[in-house]
Amino acid sequence: MKAYDFNESDNLTEDLLTAYRSEKQAGHYETIKKKYQDPGTRYCFDVLEGKYQTSTMLKLAAFRQLQDLRRITEDDNFKYVYDLKHVNIILNFAKIVPDVDTGKPVPLMLWQKAILSLMFGWRDNLDNKRYDRVIVSVARTNGKTYLSAIILTYAFIIESAGKSNQDMAYIAPVTSQSKKGFSYLKTTMDHFSEIPAFKELFKRSDTHVQNDQIIAKNPQNVILRLSHESGRFDSRHFVMAVLDESGSDGAKGSPAAIAQIARNVGQVSSGMMQTGGSMFQISTAYPNPTSYFYKDEQMLKRIMSDDENRDLDNYLCLVWEQDSVAETEKPETWEKSNPLISLSEEKKQQMIRSLINERNTHMAAGNIQEFQNKNMNIWLKTKANTYLTLSDIEKSVVHEPPLNIRGREVTIGFDKSMKADDTSVSFVFPYQAPDGNYKWFILQHSFIPLAFSQGSINLKEKQDNVNYREAEKLGFADITKDAYGFIDDGFVFSWITNFVQEHQLEVKAFCFDAWHADEAVTMWIDQKTDWLTIPVRQGSLSLNKPTLAFRQAIASEKIRWLDDPLIRYSFSNAILLNDNNGVKVDKDNSNAKIDIVDATIDAFYRAQYDFDDVNLDKEQKDPFANMTPKQRKEYWNNFSF
């Protein structure tokens, strides 16, 4: 099979469809199309043929499905099969699941059948489900709850038949949400109990539908109603858990709520290791992109973009979303995030009309971001004072450095920690891209204190909702080894100077927070290097121009950085503050960390002029103040009287 990796693609959608058409033209899908005529595979073909308006994420999942079906016979190392028997069982069961509003089954649309087909059809060589982690994201009011009810009742009635002590759960972010969602499940089970065959089954198993659980006492199988708010996950070993609105950021967008959900998901997942259970996570997009759900989506996007990558073969990721906020003005594309639109022409007209009214209402109220977030299923920071959009942060990511930094000129920005903050250093490299455009490549390194988290990295990660250990493993951070948890200035500056020496960098300037780091810089940089040091006042009068210049560079796609989780996190938390002197960045909330942003803006105080032919130090008495050591040496080597 031909290897495809779209991670470095400039036009992912077009390159993906080109690959599909090439494989189709070569006849590689003919056998698959004849053998697998289930709804899941048919839907994937329809997606790639353009029968439906779908997102790039969904096209990736569809291509993955077709390629994996080929691997069953073409790749001896591929260990999964797609069992149509299991597909038929779940779809036949879904046909009898009653809708709570009518008390009768509602025919599923093809996209809904596809979710169930892929989720239950793929198996390993022991007939266990391949996908123990399923992520589904779709805009609100597209039938998420009905789908959740089908999955949980199937696990309770069919998959647990003949077994005992099987724990299942419906989990929502807060108690009030869990009650609402569970009431839907209760009503579904009440309707089941009126069907003669199931009435007899419930009687034999002594099944009871209660406010906080559905229990079959005879085999001791149970569906529990739980919330992330209340916890209680560490002692449970679920065979099936439905996590509703897993992308939630709490009632007030609190990092603590996001961190709590992430911890709970980890506990649910670890408990399933003993049962071989499955976790079905379904959610609409939320304003805060630091959510683990969004991070998992982006992780799966990178994995699916590399078709040969087998790292996360146990994950299924299906996302119905708009590809751009620009599509807010294009109702003809809204099927991407609202697949119910394709139910019928009547449904299409009704939904489009309602969505247009909703959009116009939000636009008039000045909060169009809320419509884009919930109705277009786009992850973005919905506050009007957000510094960078999420798409700007993502589009700046590269997976390999765009230049060899050895011997290059660099401007260094430095932000020294205060109390629980991190210390960050940002290296800003100017370069000319192959297309002739001038850009900047940014590398950062952060130093993580533990003094205000009881010396515990676990507590520090929970407080900040950041996986610092993973960042350290990737080479983007150092967690302090100090016995008291403080950051050692000597270690930090030795790291910086060693990095410069190792890569033979030509330091154009070392820019730093004039208030917090002056003494440390004087001791270490001024005394031990010949770098030009520039103190940067942290008021809006000084920071206004570099702050706006950096945002313009981002919007113009002139900034590149590696897939660094700390950069993503830091820039996602930055907002703009305005006063009479201009703007500067600040934290989204008191617990957020924007030290990398501060260090980068400090560097951009000088780096913004990298491609301008100007003398920035014309009023300084030292004629060599704006020269690097190499430039000074070259000057004297070529000097003559």
N, C-alpha and C positions, 0 to 999 in steps of 0.2 A: 504493500500500500504506500502511496505517495505521502510524504510527511508534509503537514501544513502547520505553520505557526504564524498567526495573524497579529501577534502582540506588538510588532513594530510597524504594522500597517498604517498608512496615512488615511486610508479609506476602508475601514474594517468591513462595513456592510457590502460594498462593491466587490472587494477582494474575496469575501466569503461566498457570495453568490457566483462569482466567476469560478471558484474552486468547485462548487456544486455542479455547475453546468458542464465543466470539464469532465468531472467524474461520470456524470449522467451520459454525456456524449460518448464516453469511452465504453458505455454499457455496463458499468460496475453496479448499477442499482436495479437492473432488470430482474434478476433472480429474487432480490429482496422484495420488490414491488409485487411479485407473484406470490411469494411465500407468506409475507406478512401483510395481511389486509385488515389488521385490527385498527381501531380508531386512533391509537397513539401514533402508529407509523403513517397512516393516511394523513393525519393532521400535520406531521412533520414534512411530508412531501408537499402538502398544500401551502404550508408556510414558505418553503423555499421556492415554490412556483409562483408566489405572489397572489394566491387566491384570497388571502386575508392581509389586512394592514397589520404588520407585527413589528415589534422592536428588534433591534440588533441582538439583544440578549436572547430573545426567543429563537431567532435564526441560528444563533450559535448552538442552542440546545437541540434544535431540529437537525442540524448538520452532525452533531455528536451522535444522535440516535441512529442515523443512517450509517455513519462510519462504524459505529459499534456493532451494528447488525452484520456488517461485512466482516468484522474481526472474528465473529463466532467461527467462521470457516476459513478465514485467511490468516489469522494470527494464532499460533499455537500457545502463545503466552497469555492470551486473553482468557480469563477464567469464568466468564459469565455466559448465560444463555437467556434468551427472551422466550419465555414459556407462555404460549397463547392460552393454555389451559387456565392458568392463574388470571390472565386478562379476562377471560370469559366469566370466571367465577365472580370477580369483583363487579363487572359490568352487569351481570344478571342480578346480583344482589342489589345494586344501585337502582334497578328498575322497580323494586318493590319498597324502597325507602320512602315513606310518606312525607310530604311537605307539611310543615306545621300550619300553614295558612289554610290549606284546602283539605288536609287529612288524606290526600292522595299523592301517589308518586308523580313527580314532574320529570318529563324527559330531559336528559342532560344534553347540552350542546357538545359538539365535537371536541372543543378545547377542554371541556371539563372531563370528558371521557378519556382524553389524552393524558391528563394528569393521573387519573386512576390507573390507566393501562401501564404507563411507564413506571409508576410507583410500585405496583404489585407484580408486573410481568417479568421484570429482570430478576434473575436468580443466580446464586452461586452453585457450585457442584454438590452442595449439601441441601439444595432447595431452600436455602435461606434467602430472604430478600436482599438484593444487591444494595439498594438505597436505604441505609438506616438513618440518613439525614436528608430531608426533603425541604426545600425552600421554594415557596410560591409567593409571588408578589403581584398584586393586581389592585386597580383603583377601587375605591369604596363603592358599595351597592352593586357588586358583581357576583353575588352568590357565594361568598366565602363560607358563610355559616352553614349553608346546606351541605356543601362539600365536606366540611369538618364533621357534620353529623353522620354522613355516610361512612366516613373512615372509622370513626369511633364505634359506631354500632356494628360495623363489619368485624372489627377486632374483637368486640365483646361477644357477638353471637356466633360468628363463623370461625375466626382464627383461634379463639379460645375454647372451642367445642372439644370436650373430652379432656380438658386440662383443668388444673386447679391452682388457686393462689396466683391468679393472673391480675396484676395491677395495671390499670390504664388511667389516663388523666386528661381532663380538659383544663388548660392553664391559660389565664389571662393576666394582663399587667396588674390590675388592681381588683379588689374584691367585688366592687360594683359591676365591673365588666364581666367578671367570671360568673356572677349570678345571672346576668342577662344572657350570656352565651349558653350557660348550662340549662337555663329554662327552655331554650330551643331544643336541646338534646332530650330533656325530660319529656317535652310534648311529643317529640318523635317516638320515644320509647312507649309512651302512652298509646299512640296510634298503633304501634306494633302489637301491643297487648290485645288489641281488638281484632287482629287477624287470627282466625282460628288456629292455624298451625303454630304461630308464635305464642298464642295464649296458652296452649298446652305446654309448650317448651318452657315458658316463664313459670308455669305452675310447678313443673317437675323440678326445675332448678331453684325454686323459691326466690324468684327475682322480685326485688322491690325498688321502685323509683322514688327517691327521696330528694330533699332539697340540696344536699351537698354530696350525694353519692348515688350511684345505681349499682346495686349489689345482687349477685346471684349467690345466695347463702349456701346452697348445696355444694357447688365446687369452690366456693369462696373466691369468686372473681368479682372485680369491682372497677367502676369508673369513678374517679374522684374529681370533685370540683376544687381547684386550687388557684392561687394567685401568686404572682411574684412578690406582691406586697407582703403576704403572710409567710412565704417560704415553705419549710417542711419538705425539702426534697432530698436531703442527704441520706435518708434511710430507705428510700424507695427504689425499686428495681422494675421500672415500667416496661411492659411489652409494647405498648403504644402510648405515645403522648402527643396530643394536639396542642400546640402553643399558638394561641390566637394573638394577633397584633404584636408579634415578637419584636418589631422594630420600634416599639413605643419608647418615648423618652420621658415618660411620666407626665403628670398633670402640668408641670411648669418647665418641662425640658431639662430636668435636673440630671447632672452627671451621676449623682448617687443612684437615681432610678435606673439609668442605663447600666451602670456597673452592677447593680443588684440583679437585673435580668441576665446579664452576661454570666454572673456567678451561678445563678440558678440553672441556666442552660447547661453549664459545665457539670453541675451535680446530676442533672437528669441524664446527660450523656454518659457520664461515668457509671451511673447505676445501671444503665442499659447494657453495659459490657457483660454482665452476668446473665442477661436474658436474651441477648440477640435482638433487642427491641428496636423500634423505629420511632423517630421523632419527625412529626409533620409540623412545619413552621409556616404560618401564613400571615401576611401583613401587607398593609398599605405603607407607602413611604411616609416618613416623619420628618420634621424640620431638622433634627440633629443628626448629622452624618457620622457622629462618633459611635452610633449604635452598632453593636456587634452584628446585627442582622445585615446592615448595609455593608459592613466590612466583609462579611461572608459572601455577599453578592459580588463584590468587586474581586474577591479572591477567586470565586468560581468563574468570573468573566475571564480572568487571566488564564486559568486552567483550561477552560473550554476553548480559548483562542489558540492554545497549543494542542492540536488534535492528538498528538502522540503521547501527551502527558498522562500518566496513569496515577498521579499522586492522590487524587481525590475521587476515585472511581465509586466511592460509596455515597457521594453527594449527587442529588438531583436538584437542579436549579432552573426554575421556569419563571420568567419575569415578563409581565405585560406592562409596558411603560412607554411614555413618549421619549423619543430620542433627543429632543431638544426643547427648551422653553419657547423657541420660536414657533413651535407647533401649537402653542396656545391660540394663535390666530388662524389655525388650519383645521377646522372641524372635520374635514374629510380624512384626517389622520387619527382621529380620536379613538378609533377602534383598537389602536395599538395598546392603549391602557384600559380600555373598556370593551372587552371582547363580547359582552352581551349585546353590543350594537348589531352584531351580525345575525342575531336570532331570526329576524324577519325585517322586511322593509318598513312595516308599521312600527316595530320596536326601534329601528334605526332612527326614524324621523322623530319619534317621541323622546328618545334619549338625547339626540343631538339638540333638539329644541330646549330640553331641560338644562343640559350642560351649558348651552350658550347663555341662557338666562342666569345661571349660576356664575358663569365667568363675568358677565357684565355687571352683576351685583357686586362681586368682589373687586372688580376694576373701579367701579364708582366709589367704593368704600376705601380704596387705596391699599387693599391687601390681596392683590392678584396672586401673590406667592402662595397663599393658603389654597386657592383653587388649583394651582399647578402642583402643589404638594399632594393633596388628597384626591383630586379628580383626574389629574394627569399622571399621578403616581411617579412624580419626579422628586428625587431627594435633593433638597437644597436648603440653605439657610434662609428662613422666611423673614428674618428681621430686615427692616429697611436699611439699617446701618451696618450690615455685614460687609466686611472688608473685601473678601474674595468669594466668588461663587464657587460652588462645589465643582462645577464643570471646568472652571478655570484651573482649579487645583489638580484635577484629574488629567486634563489635557497637557499639563506641563511635565507629566511623568515620562521618563524614559527608562528602559530596562538595562541599558548599557550606557556608560559615559559617552557623550558625543565628541569627546576629544581626549587625547592623552595629556594629563595635567602636568607631566614631568617637564620642568623648566619653564612653565608658563607664568605669566603675570597674574597676580591675584590681589584682590582687596579683601581684608579680613574684618568681619564684624564680631563684636564680643559683647555678651550680656552676662554680667556676674550675678549669681543667685543672691537673693535675700530670703532668709528663713527657709521656707519649704520649697521655694522656686528652684528650678534647674539652672545650671550654668550652661550657656550655649555659645559655640563659636561657629560662625558661618563664613565659608570660603566662596567668594564670588569671582568666577573666571570669565573674562570676556573672550569671545572667539567668533570666527567667521564660519558659518555653516556652508556646506557644499553648494547650496543654492545662492550663495553670495550674501545672504542676510547676516547682520551682526546680532549676536545673542549672548546670553549669560548662562553659564552652568553653575549650579549651586550645590555645594556639599556642606553638610553640617555635622557637628559632633556635640553631644550633650553629656553633661556630668550630673549624675542623679544623687541628691542627698537623701539620707534616711533619718536625720536627727529629729525631724518633727513627725515621724511616723513610727516612733518607738523602735527604731532600728530594724524595722521589718519591711522587706521589699514587698511582701504580700499585702500589707496594709497600705503601703505607698501606691501600689498599682490599683487597689480598690478606691483609694481617695481620689486619684487622678483619672481613673478609668483608662489607663495606658498600660500596655504590656511592655514594660521596660526591659524585662529579661529577654524577650524576643528581639527588641531593638539592639540590645547589647550583643546578642548572638549574631545579628546581621552586621555588626560593626559600626552602628550609628550612635552608640552611647557607652559610657562607663558608669556602672553603679558603684558608689563609693565603698571603699574597703576600710575606711576609717572606723575605729572602734566606737566612736561616739556618733557616727553617722554624718559628720560634716564633710564638706568638699575641701580638699587640700589645694590651696592656690598654687603651691609649688608643683603639684602633680599636673594641674591643668595647664600651666604655662610651659612646663617641660613637654607635655604632650603636643602643644601647639608648635613650639620651636622644633621639636623632633620631626613633626609632620612636614614642616616647611623644609627642613634640611633633607629629609628622606626623599622628597620629591623635587628638590632643588628649585623651589618656587622663588619667584621675584616678587617680593611684597611691595605693592604700590603704596599701601597705607594700612594701618591698623586703627580701626574706628571703634570707639567704645563709649559706653554710658558714662558721661562726665561725672555724674553724681556718685554712682555706686562703686566704680572700679578704678578711680583715679590713683589711689595709693598703690593698689596691686599692680597696675600698669606701670607706674613710675618705678617700682622696685624691680619688676621682672623684664618688661619690654624695653623701656628706655635705657636701663643699665646693661642689659645683656644682648641687645640687638642694635642695629643701626636703622631700624624701620622708622618710617614717618608715622608718628602717632597723632591721631586726631580725636580729641574729646568731643562728643556729640551731646549737646544739651537735649534733654528729653521733653521739652515743651513743643507745642504745635508750631511755634514760629520757626524752629529749627527743623522739625521733622515733616512739616507740611509737604515740601517739594519732593524729598526722597520717597515719602509714603505714596504720593500720587504717581510719581514716576515709575515706581515698582508695579503698582496696579496697572498702569498703562502698558508696561512691558509684558505683564502676564496676559492681559487682554489681547495684545498683539502677537502672542505666541513666541515671545523672545526669551522666555525663561524656561530652563530645563533643569529638572532634578531627578534623582533616582527614586525608586519606589520605597521611600523611607516613611515608615508609619508615624514617626515623630513629626516630620514635616506636615503630613496630612493632618494630624491631630492639632498641631499648633496653629496652622493657618485656618483651620476650620473654626477655631475658637476666637479669631480676631474680629473685632468690630471697630468702626470708626467713631471717634469723638470729635465734635466740632466746637470751636470757640472763635472769638473775634480774630485770632491770629492764624487760623487755618485748621488742619486736621492732624490727628495722629491715631495710632492704633491703641486699643485697650482690650482687656479680657471680656469674653462673652459673659462670664460669671466669676465669682471670687475663687472657685476651685480650679478654674481652667488654667492651662499653662500656655503662654505665648512667647516664651523666652527665645525660641528660634526666630520668630517673627521680628522681635526687637533686635536681635543680632543681625539679621539680614537687612533690615531697614537702616541700621547703623552703617553697615557696609555700603549700602546703596547711597548713603549720604555723599560718598565720593565716587562709587562705581557708576552712578548714573551718567557721569561725564566720560566714561571710558572711550566712547567713539566720537567725542567732540574735540575739535582742535582748539582747545582753550588752555590758558595758563591759570590754574586755580589758585596759585600762591604768589601772584604778582606783587602783592603788598608785603610779603615777607622779606626780611633782609637776607636770608639765606637763599642764594640763587639756585641751589641744588635741592631745595625743600621738596619739590614735587618729583624728584628723580629716584628711581630704584638704585640700590648699590651697583648693579650691573651697568646702568646707564651712566652713573657717575664715573665708573672705571673707564668705560668707553670714551667718555668726554675727555678725561685726562690723557688717555692713550693717544687720542687724535689731536690733542691741543698743541698749538704752536704759536710762538710770538711773532 
